[in-house]
Amino acid sequence: MDPNAALHDALAEFFAAFSANFLQGPREIPPFTARLVGTSIEVTLQVGEGEPTVIRQRGSALYLLAGRLWAVARASEGHGQRCLLPTLTPYPLNFPTEWKNWQNLQNAALPAVGRIALALDDDAHDEAVLLVRHVLDVDSGYWLELERAVPNELRKEVLAKLSELKQRTNSTSSLSGHLKVLASHTGSSDPRERLFVAKHYRYTTKHLSSDNHLTFLKIIQPALEAWLKEEDGAIFETAVGIAEMLGYKLFERGAYAEAEPLLSAALDAGIAGAELLRARWECRLYRGDERAAAEDWRAAEPIDDPAQGLSFGFFHRGDRQDRKAMGLGRVARSLGKLASGEDPCRDRPKTKKPKAISATERSSLLARARVFADEAVALIDERARGDEARARAGQGVTDRGFESRIFAARALVREASGDAAGALDDYRRARTLGTAAGLSWQGDLHGEDIRRLEGAGKVNGGAIPESFDPVWFLASERNDDERSRAAAAWCAQPWRVVPDARQRGTSIPIAFALVKAIVDHSAALWKLGEADGVKLPDRLEFVQRARPLLDRFADRRDADRLESVLDDAHEIAFDVLPRNETAERVPFFTFLRALGDAETIDEERVLSALGDDAWSRLRRQLEAKLDKLDPLRDVFDATVRAGAPMAAVAAALAAYRELFRNDWGSFATPRPPWEKLAKPLEQADGAKLAPALIECIRREQSVPDHYGLTRLPAKSLWPLFYAWHPSTEAFLLEVLKGKLDNGKSLSATQRKTRHECLSWFADEKKLAKLGAALAKRGR
């Protein structure tokens, strides 16, 4: 049998599968011939009456070969792409819409890939192995049922694990760890090793989320640049997938300068992704190359045209007009930040002083930002008004919350330009649109800026905040007298006492927690009311009238903490869940109508409208969670009541704030930065302070977390080392006996950590009893 005939048939099957999954359905394959040229496949196809087109690609780069073939075949359709390849990774953007298509392509195409590999095997054995390993994704996980499609002649080499590399990747679970342990193999002479490393680099890129993206790029960049220079083959295709994915992730982090070269690398390699083009459009707008940006925008349009384009890339929350407005608003916001000396990239190291910027440059940046912001608002203003009208009519406009960000972007630019009144108007509009969209997870994104511009925000000079505020207390400008007066005022507040009658409920911000939950979930609640046949007040007007109450408490710690333990307070107080019977929801809607009919929505009106049953349910929930309400406040109260000087109170507050904030549970002894915070505790009277802190530890261990009661972490003991008193040794002996572990046994690692921590105490404090007990345990 003619080997080229077998190759032709296998390629035709692959091209058909590619089209079915990546090009919006099967299409007729143009006439073509195929032959092998060394490690490459050469395809000659005839389209129209002109000269034949010859495409040559290495055998392991089948995706690029298929993309180039279909670009030639469909050139007459006007898409203008030299390669119709929508992606080279299952996760090109931050929403994984391509994964299913990729899996379907792999399922459908792998038998054909096996036959193509057999055709390669005679003259290009290594390329054949590389091809199947690449498509099957042997080095970064694959579907076991696909093994059946691997030709028997190649099975052993295709499925062989690179044991040394596999072992090294298993030695670490961190993203950067995967990169570092494989770094020495990125330039290996064995293409299988290089492919293995590239696949694992792609895997770590896929999971890059909260890590610093710029640090990640710095580690991966040398290898990525080297692989991209290969310009052909499986390793190059994998590298293009990394560039595609990482470029988009960096773009979303605001790292425009770093994102653009990666986006360009993916696009230049043949990725025809509308969203990649639009991401580069934004990058180019940001740096001022508006002509090149316009070219990207025009090039993206035919790609996501259902009649012309690929399967992926259409803006997932609107259309091109919305997408353009979103991009313009994002660029305007970034330029506004830059004009204020702030880098728009979230991962860029922050400096204590804003970047120095000349008046001329600042004026130029703001002028460009204003043009983009005004154009963005003009594009969506009419739609936004329609969305508001639909929300007032009780119709859903869910998932259009991006409009609020566009107005917020113009607000930022206006404020930077000195137009405070215009900025306030835009922030208010953004807030209204956020409410109209009904996205409960967004909350009140713009309230802080509104309160700041209205003069009602956190800035209060030297005045003592209404409730416990550790940021104010720890500020360097506070003196001992101010701190003493604040401590006296806050400790007089009965924050751990739940009122027994709702008429006295104003002593804690329960009304705030309840109304905020209703506002956040208003879209769903009003929809439920409509289904129940209940006539409710205008939703947007109700929310607007509730804002004064919410704004009053929004910046207070006690309100924030109370809301966290009374999560979804409306569901706690009332049986308002959709799964319940209509009759069970009647009390809630009666309460809601009473608030809507009230002249003002304030604490007194909220609590008077609340029925006794609803109040009792809220009260019981709060009583059950009092110990979770504010552990840092418990530490503050304990140290103040122990008679510690204000310097020691501040030291305890600073130390415990970091202790609660950081996950140091696996460490036996303190980290150096924390030691510096805790050292001032040595100046306090340990006889009074140590028992108070011990009581805090006992209370903390009595409060279950998500998994129930916990073992005592070593970090809970660290403050006692500095607030030391000899009587503390008895407590440490209790800890050694496991009396603070809630009846749970320790693992070997936990026992080791506990032993090291207590040994640190015994050695440094010369504790004979504890040392002897530890020695006995050691035997």
VOGU-3710 file (C-alpha; in Angstrom, 3 decimals, decimal comma):
1> mdpnaalhda> 0,000/0,000/0,000  1,213/3,487/-0,859  2,406/4,992/2,506  1,365/8,435/1,287  -2,182/7,155/0,729  -2,381/5,928/4,332  -0,965/9,247/5,499  -3,511/11,144/3,380  -6,461/9,228/4,799  -5,295/9,672/8,413
11> laeffaafsa> -4,706/13,392/7,872  -8,150/13,799/6,310  -9,678/12,183/9,400  -7,684/14,502/11,691  -8,605/17,622/9,686  -12,283/16,641/9,854  -12,159/16,147/13,648  -10,343/19,476/14,006  -13,032/21,239/11,983  -15,901/19,610/13,869
21> nflqgpreip> -14,594/20,756/17,257  -12,785/24,015/16,528  -14,460/25,492/13,430  -18,170/25,430/14,329  -19,063/22,168/12,706  -17,846/19,821/9,950  -16,758/21,351/6,664  -15,767/19,898/3,337  -12,033/19,226/3,229  -10,370/20,697/0,120
31> pftarlvgts> -8,508/18,313/-2,229  -4,943/17,781/-1,010  -1,951/15,490/-1,323  0,481/14,623/1,469  3,995/13,262/1,696  6,751/12,924/4,291  9,868/15,065/4,070  12,221/13,944/6,824  10,547/14,744/10,122  7,969/16,994/8,427
41> ievtlqvgeg> 4,642/16,472/6,699  4,138/18,369/3,463  0,568/19,039/2,372  -0,256/20,464/-1,064  -3,816/21,668/-1,536  -5,698/23,208/-4,387  -8,203/25,939/-3,584  -9,822/27,711/-6,516  -8,057/28,077/-9,836  -4,772/29,583/-8,657
51> eptvirqrgs> -1,468/27,942/-7,895  -1,485/25,091/-5,333  -0,486/26,002/-1,779  2,217/23,979/-0,052  2,233/23,715/3,765  5,068/22,018/5,609  5,057/21,327/9,360  6,946/18,956/11,618  5,045/15,759/12,207  4,488/16,477/15,906
61> alyllagrlw> 2,876/19,891/15,143  -0,419/18,618/13,760  -2,529/21,368/15,322  -0,614/24,065/13,477  -0,777/22,027/10,273  -4,563/21,701/10,543  -5,004/25,373/11,406  -2,943/26,491/8,423  -4,785/24,127/6,086  -8,181/25,458/7,114
71> avaraseghg> -6,986/29,060/6,877  -6,017/28,466/3,231  -9,226/26,542/2,551  -11,397/29,335/3,937  -9,429/32,376/2,778  -12,293/33,361/0,463  -14,586/33,786/3,500  -12,759/36,943/4,511  -11,509/36,035/7,992  -8,039/37,313/7,126
81> qrcllptltp> -6,151/34,779/9,262  -3,106/32,875/8,072  -3,900/30,061/10,529  -7,338/29,117/11,841  -6,262/27,696/15,176  -8,457/28,889/18,065  -6,204/27,732/20,899  -3,211/25,575/21,784  -4,264/24,851/25,356  -7,530/23,628/26,888
91> yplnfptewk> -7,532/26,656/29,210  -6,508/29,684/27,140  -8,569/32,228/29,070  -9,608/32,436/32,704  -12,918/30,764/31,940  -12,444/27,151/30,748  -14,961/27,121/27,859  -12,572/25,199/25,602  -11,934/22,146/27,765  -14,837/20,079/26,424
101> nwqnlqnaal> -13,997/20,841/22,791  -10,388/19,909/23,420  -11,367/16,613/25,025  -13,763/15,812/22,164  -11,043/16,540/19,604  -8,614/14,292/21,459  -11,160/11,466/21,570  -12,051/11,776/17,908  -8,595/12,399/16,476  -6,294/10,067/18,402
111> pavgrialal> -6,871/6,985/16,186  -5,911/9,079/13,159  -2,898/10,452/15,058  -1,763/6,867/15,686  -1,846/6,102/11,956  0,008/9,334/11,129  2,646/8,321/13,688  3,028/4,919/12,023  3,580/6,658/8,690  6,297/8,769/10,327
121> dddahdeavl> 7,844/5,816/12,139  9,996/4,472/9,293  12,055/7,620/8,702  11,304/9,767/11,765  10,794/7,442/14,718  11,509/10,018/17,432  9,082/12,455/15,815  6,387/9,762/15,752  6,811/9,088/19,459  6,808/12,805/20,201
131> lvrhvldvds> 3,607/13,309/18,206  1,565/10,734/20,119  3,000/11,738/23,511  2,072/15,335/22,700  -1,492/14,748/21,528  -2,210/12,149/24,207  -0,707/14,524/26,827  1,199/11,671/28,445  3,343/13,995/30,560  0,578/15,999/32,224
141> gywlelerav> -2,325/13,622/32,597  -4,554/11,970/29,990  -7,720/9,865/29,763  -6,763/6,239/30,360  -9,374/4,943/27,916  -7,491/6,719/25,116  -4,531/4,332/25,496  -6,282/1,894/23,199  -5,621/4,186/20,237  -1,829/4,074/20,677
151> pnelrkevla> -0,265/1,811/17,999  1,297/-1,334/19,445  4,566/-0,627/17,617  4,941/2,656/19,565  3,102/1,833/22,786  6,120/1,193/25,009  7,924/4,420/24,145  4,798/6,557/23,986  3,523/5,517/27,425  6,954/5,326/29,087
161> klselkqrtn> 7,215/7,522/32,173  10,323/9,649/32,472  10,911/8,325/35,971  13,529/10,815/37,155  11,525/13,832/36,048  8,293/12,380/37,384  9,905/11,753/40,765  11,245/15,292/40,902  7,849/16,844/40,157  6,248/14,674/42,836
171> stsslsghlk> 8,691/16,106/45,382  6,865/19,434/45,483  3,250/20,558/45,325  3,833/24,292/44,861  3,563/26,029/41,521  7,020/27,585/41,640  8,410/24,298/42,947  7,408/22,530/39,720  9,252/25,154/37,739  12,419/25,186/39,790
181> vlashtgssd> 12,965/21,436/40,066  12,727/21,067/36,287  14,704/24,178/35,323  17,897/22,262/34,521  16,018/20,102/31,985  14,482/22,920/29,902  17,335/22,727/27,373  17,776/18,973/27,383  19,010/17,357/24,165  16,259/14,739/24,556
191> prerlfvakh> 13,076/16,235/23,012  10,945/13,972/25,213  12,445/15,575/28,314  11,903/19,068/26,931  8,298/18,163/26,097  7,818/16,781/29,624  9,062/20,037/31,158  6,981/22,164/28,778  3,821/20,198/29,636  4,427/20,666/33,350
201> yryttkhlss> 5,107/24,346/32,849  1,766/24,547/31,055  0,121/22,683/33,928  1,477/25,140/36,508  0,410/28,071/34,320  -3,114/26,692/34,220  -3,303/26,719/38,033  -1,725/30,150/38,426  -4,292/32,243/40,294  -3,369/34,012/43,525
211> dnhltflkii> 0,402/33,680/43,109  2,428/36,650/41,915  2,198/36,418/38,130  5,297/38,550/37,524  7,435/36,309/39,723  6,060/33,307/37,846  6,919/34,932/34,507  10,450/35,703/35,661  11,053/32,027/36,470  9,536/30,652/33,274
221> qpaleawlke> 10,625/33,298/30,760  14,091/31,985/29,713  12,781/28,521/28,882  9,622/29,858/27,246  11,566/32,188/24,970  13,904/29,356/23,946  11,018/27,020/23,120  9,196/29,685/21,113  12,322/30,172/18,991  12,032/26,546/17,826
231> edgaifetav> 9,024/27,705/15,704  7,839/24,179/14,947  7,070/20,850/16,563  5,324/19,616/19,709  7,458/21,593/22,171  6,817/24,795/20,229  3,054/24,108/20,188  3,076/23,566/23,951  5,084/26,766/24,451  2,580/28,717/22,361
241> giaemlgykl> -0,176/27,377/24,618  1,751/28,636/27,653  2,268/32,056/26,040  -1,414/32,212/25,144  -2,589/31,335/28,641  -0,004/33,311/30,610  -0,344/36,348/28,363  -4,056/36,495/29,050  -3,588/35,973/32,787  -1,009/38,781/32,933
251> fergayaeae> -3,359/41,012/30,945  -6,110/40,399/33,487  -3,701/41,353/36,296  -3,007/44,688/34,605  0,558/43,736/33,582  0,157/45,202/30,100  3,872/45,530/29,298  4,553/41,874/30,130  1,328/40,542/28,599  1,639/42,084/25,142
261> pllsaaldag> 4,761/40,160/23,962  3,223/36,851/25,054  -0,097/37,639/23,388  1,834/38,606/20,248  3,828/35,364/20,358  0,608/33,351/20,446  -1,017/35,382/17,705  2,104/35,326/15,507  2,279/31,543/15,857  -1,186/31,247/14,386
271> iagaellrar> -3,647/31,397/17,289  -6,724/33,091/15,884  -8,421/34,036/19,147  -10,733/37,044/19,199  -10,231/37,604/22,909  -6,451/37,406/22,533  -6,621/40,081/19,852  -8,856/42,222/22,044  -6,542/41,760/25,002  -3,642/42,973/22,852
281> wecrlyrgde> -5,906/45,800/21,641  -6,164/46,970/25,244  -2,414/46,613/25,812  -1,712/48,714/22,728  -4,272/51,351/23,713  -2,624/51,568/27,120  0,830/52,276/25,674  -0,543/54,729/23,087  -0,261/52,761/19,837  -3,833/53,428/18,732
291> raaaedwraa> -3,278/52,555/15,062  -2,036/49,034/15,866  -4,810/48,712/18,456  -7,434/49,544/15,836  -5,995/46,842/13,571  -6,381/44,269/16,361  -9,979/45,296/16,978  -10,845/44,980/13,279  -9,061/41,632/13,010  -11,062/40,213/15,921
301> epiddpaqgl> -14,495/40,992/14,487  -14,769/38,283/11,795  -13,312/35,606/14,055  -16,284/35,470/16,414  -18,866/36,085/13,706  -21,062/32,956/13,867  -21,119/32,850/10,061  -17,346/33,167/9,663  -15,319/32,396/12,691  -14,022/29,965/15,196
311> sfgffhrgdr> -15,837/28,389/18,114  -14,287/30,554/20,824  -13,703/34,125/21,854  -17,056/35,908/21,920  -17,491/38,260/24,867  -19,211/36,115/27,451  -21,359/38,813/29,094  -22,597/40,864/26,166  -21,610/41,694/22,608  -18,811/43,584/20,888
321> qdrkamglgr> -20,167/46,941/21,985  -20,150/45,858/25,618  -16,703/44,342/25,184  -15,346/47,551/23,695  -16,803/49,633/26,502  -15,332/47,276/29,087  -11,884/47,454/27,499  -11,929/51,231/27,134  -13,021/51,604/30,752  -10,274/49,276/31,935
331> varslgklas> -7,599/51,179/30,002  -8,945/54,511/31,259  -8,800/53,276/34,836  -5,239/51,995/34,387  -4,069/55,287/32,872  -5,758/57,183/35,694  -3,892/55,086/38,238  -0,637/55,605/36,369  -1,214/59,365/36,375  -1,459/59,190/40,175
341> gedpcrdrpk> 1,861/57,354/40,427  0,226/53,954/41,006  0,988/50,932/38,848  -2,196/49,299/37,495  -0,643/45,840/37,862  -1,747/44,166/41,073  1,419/42,080/41,245  3,918/44,888/40,847  5,874/45,462/44,084  4,372/48,401/45,948
351> tkkpkaisat> 6,623/51,280/46,948  6,170/53,509/49,977  6,165/56,617/47,816  4,147/56,984/44,594  6,208/57,063/41,442  7,363/60,592/40,608  5,601/61,836/37,487  5,936/65,188/35,757  2,982/67,545/35,429  3,186/67,272/31,643
361> erssllarar> 3,117/63,481/31,665  0,317/63,415/34,222  -1,749/65,805/32,114  -1,152/63,711/28,995  -2,136/60,472/30,716  -5,316/61,969/32,160  -6,275/63,490/28,808  -6,048/60,056/27,148  -7,865/58,436/30,057  -10,745/60,946/29,814
371> vfadeavali> -11,190/60,249/26,103  -11,362/56,494/26,676  -13,613/56,805/29,737  -16,083/59,111/27,978  -16,192/56,834/24,931  -16,804/53,796/27,167  -19,683/55,495/28,988  -21,191/56,682/25,693  -21,209/53,111/24,402  -23,202/51,668/27,318
381> derargdear> -25,112/54,650/28,767  -28,331/53,980/26,861  -28,161/50,260/27,653  -27,474/51,028/31,303  -30,582/53,238/31,498  -32,574/50,420/29,959  -31,173/48,005/32,525  -32,179/50,336/35,350  -35,693/50,609/33,901  -35,978/46,820/33,627
391> aragqgvtdr> -34,794/46,421/37,206  -37,437/48,903/38,390  -40,043/46,939/36,451  -39,001/43,775/38,257  -37,232/42,247/35,250  -33,870/40,547/35,665  -30,683/42,116/34,323  -28,385/39,604/35,974  -24,766/39,378/34,784  -24,593/42,976/33,533
401> gfesrifaar> -22,733/44,235/36,594  -19,751/45,141/34,399  -21,532/48,412/33,524  -20,931/49,699/37,033  -17,171/49,228/36,575  -17,189/51,468/33,504  -18,771/54,343/35,427  -16,384/53,683/38,311  -13,450/53,913/35,888  -14,601/57,339/34,709
411> alvreasgda> -15,123/58,369/38,326  -11,492/57,529/39,099  -10,301/59,581/36,107  -12,562/62,496/36,988  -11,367/62,565/40,560  -7,719/62,442/39,458  -8,511/65,386/37,158  -9,927/67,407/40,064  -13,625/66,911/39,226  -14,821/65,591/42,596
421> agalddyrra> -18,495/66,347/41,892  -18,416/64,474/38,581  -16,607/61,558/40,231  -19,255/61,373/42,950  -22,034/61,314/40,335  -20,316/58,464/38,491  -19,736/56,435/41,648  -23,390/56,840/42,590  -24,425/55,703/39,128  -22,066/52,736/39,405
431> rtlgtaagls> -23,625/51,820/42,727  -27,151/51,980/41,266  -26,171/49,814/38,315  -24,574/47,298/40,662  -27,886/47,072/42,505  -29,823/46,792/39,248  -27,641/43,901/38,098  -28,561/42,018/41,258  -25,178/40,323/41,693  -25,165/39,504/45,400
441> wqgdlhgedi> -21,462/38,609/45,413  -20,516/42,117/44,301  -21,990/43,842/47,346  -21,458/47,590/47,581  -18,239/47,938/45,595  -18,342/51,726/45,362  -19,714/52,717/48,751  -16,301/53,452/50,237  -15,482/55,938/47,471  -18,906/57,577/47,775
451> rrlegagkvn> -18,539/58,015/51,533  -15,030/59,380/51,075  -16,146/61,972/48,536  -19,185/62,854/50,634  -16,896/63,392/53,608  -18,522/60,585/55,571  -15,802/57,938/55,227  -13,204/56,643/57,626  -11,230/59,890/57,849  -12,087/61,342/61,259
461> ggaipesfdp> -8,900/63,105/62,336  -8,076/62,249/65,907  -11,625/61,470/66,997  -12,143/58,108/68,675  -14,061/55,735/66,333  -17,505/54,636/67,468  -16,402/51,037/67,811  -13,188/49,054/68,310  -10,809/49,936/65,477  -7,324/48,355/65,657
471> vwflasernd> -6,037/50,346/62,663  -6,820/53,629/64,437  -5,453/52,352/67,755  -2,156/51,165/66,233  -1,567/54,245/64,085  1,854/55,783/64,787  0,330/59,191/65,547  -1,680/57,849/68,497  -0,360/58,718/71,946  -0,992/56,860/75,215
481> dersraaaaw> -3,636/59,341/76,351  -5,680/58,891/73,157  -5,341/55,130/73,385  -6,408/55,130/77,052  -9,530/57,144/76,285  -10,364/54,886/73,330  -9,853/51,747/75,433  -12,132/53,103/78,157  -14,850/53,957/75,633  -14,689/50,659/73,774
491> caqpwrvvpd> -14,482/48,428/76,850  -17,615/50,109/78,195  -19,571/48,848/75,207  -21,414/45,566/75,964  -20,461/44,030/72,635  -20,617/40,484/74,004  -24,069/40,982/75,509  -27,016/40,184/73,230  -30,054/42,317/74,185  -32,967/40,258/75,433
501> arqrgtsipi> -35,510/42,597/73,821  -35,484/43,816/70,242  -36,309/47,353/71,361  -32,798/47,476/72,879  -31,173/45,888/69,825  -29,633/49,174/68,721  -26,729/48,555/71,108  -25,324/46,205/68,440  -25,738/46,651/64,660  -28,180/43,827/64,023
511> afalvkaivd> -30,369/46,085/61,885  -27,364/46,765/59,653  -26,651/43,048/59,162  -30,291/42,318/58,335  -30,822/45,194/55,894  -27,476/44,597/54,189  -28,377/40,959/53,566  -31,714/42,047/52,065  -30,020/44,639/49,837  -27,321/42,216/48,670
521> hsaalwklge> -29,897/39,559/47,762  -32,601/41,997/46,677  -32,859/40,770/43,077  -33,578/37,195/44,144  -35,893/38,263/46,990  -37,997/40,552/44,788  -38,242/37,816/42,180  -39,456/35,444/44,908  -42,010/38,010/46,032  -43,297/38,340/42,491
531> adgvklpdrl> -43,686/34,560/42,275  -45,634/34,653/45,567  -47,919/37,390/44,224  -46,697/39,953/46,758  -46,693/43,663/45,847  -43,337/45,063/46,952  -41,867/48,566/46,799  -39,616/49,580/43,905  -36,417/47,619/44,488  -33,921/50,305/43,441
541> efvqrarpll> -35,776/52,965/45,424  -35,885/50,706/48,492  -32,128/50,110/48,281  -31,490/53,842/47,833  -33,523/54,616/50,955  -31,655/51,938/52,916  -28,216/53,368/52,005  -28,000/55,940/54,862  -28,358/53,135/57,425  -25,860/50,932/55,615
551> drfadrrdad> -23,372/53,766/55,050  -23,453/54,688/58,727  -22,125/51,280/59,740  -20,245/50,254/56,594  -16,780/51,235/57,872  -17,243/49,947/61,411  -15,486/46,780/62,489  -18,262/45,708/64,865  -20,803/45,811/62,020  -18,513/43,906/59,685
561> rlesvlddah> -17,848/41,181/62,250  -21,521/40,916/63,192  -22,483/40,517/59,555  -19,924/37,724/59,164  -21,407/35,623/61,983  -24,989/36,461/60,936  -24,298/35,564/57,325  -27,508/35,948/55,290  -29,313/37,336/58,325  -32,630/37,484/56,447
571> eiafdvlprn> -32,626/33,700/56,110  -31,795/33,305/59,799  -34,632/35,608/60,865  -37,260/34,387/58,390  -38,169/31,254/56,468  -37,625/32,967/53,159  -35,875/30,188/51,234  -37,337/29,320/47,802  -37,744/25,682/48,790  -40,178/26,615/51,559
581> etaervpfft> -43,940/26,936/51,206  -45,373/30,318/50,212  -47,115/30,676/53,579  -43,779/30,366/55,393  -42,484/33,437/53,578  -45,423/35,671/54,490  -43,792/37,164/57,652  -40,730/38,209/55,678  -42,682/40,023/52,986  -44,851/41,661/55,673
591> flralgdaet> -41,629/42,933/57,262  -40,319/44,116/53,889  -43,486/46,040/53,077  -43,390/47,675/56,504  -39,889/48,951/55,791  -40,958/50,135/52,340  -43,891/52,086/53,827  -41,746/53,685/56,550  -40,797/57,349/56,265  -37,158/56,415/56,892
601> ideervlsal> -35,368/53,068/57,069  -33,361/53,323/60,283  -32,441/51,032/63,154  -35,498/51,837/65,213  -37,888/51,187/62,324  -36,145/47,943/61,324  -36,251/46,516/64,841  -39,844/47,612/65,521  -40,996/45,944/62,292  -39,151/42,751/63,210
611> gddawsrlrr> -41,436/40,189/64,812  -40,618/38,532/68,123  -40,002/35,153/66,462  -37,560/36,620/63,950  -35,732/38,505/66,700  -35,466/35,350/68,806  -33,917/33,426/65,904  -31,343/36,160/65,299  -30,584/36,370/69,002  -30,065/32,604/69,344
621> qleakldkld> -27,754/32,519/66,331  -25,679/35,387/67,684  -25,431/33,872/71,159  -24,234/30,601/69,624  -21,491/32,410/67,712  -20,347/35,027/70,203  -16,940/33,397/70,594  -16,404/33,729/66,831  -17,511/37,336/66,739  -14,139/39,051/67,182
631> plrdvfdatv> -11,166/37,110/68,641  -8,911/40,148/68,216  -11,311/42,224/70,277  -11,176/39,519/72,966  -7,387/39,912/73,098  -7,743/43,689/73,346  -10,271/43,474/76,183  -8,168/40,906/78,051  -4,993/43,002/77,919  -6,778/46,241/78,892
641> ragapmaava> -8,534/44,596/81,834  -5,254/43,046/82,935  -4,035/46,599/83,531  -1,354/46,453/80,845  0,108/49,814/79,804  -1,127/51,105/76,454  2,207/50,280/74,804  1,748/46,629/75,803  -1,900/46,636/74,675  -0,785/47,963/71,306
651> aalaayrelf> 1,976/45,342/71,126  -0,479/42,533/71,886  -2,926/43,866/69,340  -0,268/44,129/66,610  1,159/40,692/67,394  -2,188/38,888/67,532  -3,445/40,610/64,402  -0,563/39,065/62,442  -0,923/35,778/64,311  -4,572/35,447/63,276
661> rndwgsfatp> -3,851/36,661/59,755  -1,037/34,229/58,874  -1,121/30,471/58,484  1,790/29,613/60,778  0,180/26,531/62,279  2,954/24,196/61,117  5,801/26,249/62,647  7,217/25,414/66,058  8,782/28,811/66,814  8,005/32,355/65,644
671> rppweklakp> 9,024/33,913/62,371  11,510/36,806/62,783  9,106/39,575/61,599  6,560/38,463/64,169  9,154/38,325/66,959  9,786/42,025/66,410  6,073/42,730/66,920  5,808/40,598/70,060  9,000/41,689/71,838  7,423/44,827/73,425
681> leqadgakla> 5,177/42,472/75,445  8,200/41,867/77,667  7,626/45,337/79,170  4,185/44,373/80,515  3,453/42,863/83,923  3,508/39,160/83,086  1,747/38,258/86,334  -1,374/40,009/85,033  -0,999/39,689/81,285  -0,028/36,011/80,988
691> paliecirre> -3,206/34,686/82,711  -5,314/36,951/80,481  -3,679/35,573/77,339  -3,994/32,010/78,629  -7,703/32,601/79,065  -7,848/33,790/75,434  -6,133/30,563/74,337  -8,614/28,438/76,308  -11,515/30,318/74,743  -10,038/29,976/71,264
701> qsvpdhyglt> -9,719/26,215/71,699  -13,355/25,944/72,746  -14,601/27,453/69,487  -15,056/24,970/66,597  -13,999/25,936/63,092  -15,409/24,522/59,863  -14,085/21,035/60,774  -15,026/21,158/64,452  -12,843/21,594/67,536  -9,150/21,712/66,730
711> rlpakslwpl> -5,769/20,720/68,140  -3,763/23,542/69,682  -1,343/25,065/67,132  2,097/26,012/68,420  1,632/29,606/67,273  -1,060/30,134/69,939  1,652/29,739/72,610  4,163/32,190/71,149  2,810/35,373/72,850  3,306/33,724/76,257
721> fyawhpstea> 7,047/33,573/75,610  7,173/37,370/75,664  4,363/38,108/78,142  6,129/35,686/80,462  5,454/34,733/84,047  6,781/31,645/85,871  3,237/30,481/86,640  2,796/29,895/82,894  4,853/26,701/83,195  1,840/24,914/84,685
731> fllevlkgkl> -0,198/25,770/81,610  2,574/24,518/79,308  2,525/21,204/81,173  -1,208/20,996/80,438  -0,414/21,584/76,772  2,213/18,816/76,844  -0,382/16,397/78,204  -2,721/17,267/75,326  -5,398/18,855/77,505  -5,889/21,701/74,991
741> dngkslsatq> -6,288/19,381/71,982  -9,985/18,610/72,474  -9,368/14,873/72,812  -7,642/14,590/69,426  -4,355/12,779/68,923  -1,436/14,399/67,131  0,206/13,103/64,003  3,951/12,419/64,021  4,616/15,803/62,400  2,354/17,598/64,861
751> rktrheclsw> 4,031/15,852/67,828  7,431/16,937/66,508  6,256/20,556/66,144  4,719/20,537/69,636  7,907/19,076/71,145  10,115/21,677/69,436  7,887/24,519/70,605  7,797/23,409/74,232  11,537/22,643/74,181  12,091/26,225/73,056
761> fadekklakl> 10,191/27,435/76,126  11,996/25,017/78,452  15,480/25,834/77,180  15,095/29,610/76,912  13,145/30,084/80,157  15,072/27,409/82,137  11,923/25,458/83,044  12,979/22,424/85,062  9,577/20,698/85,309  8,747/21,153/81,653
771> gaalakrgr> 12,251/20,066/80,621  11,996/16,906/82,710  8,542/16,105/81,334  9,792/16,573/77,769  12,796/14,341/78,442  10,525/11,665/79,846  8,276/11,880/76,791  11,373/11,602/74,587  12,312/8,299/76,176
//
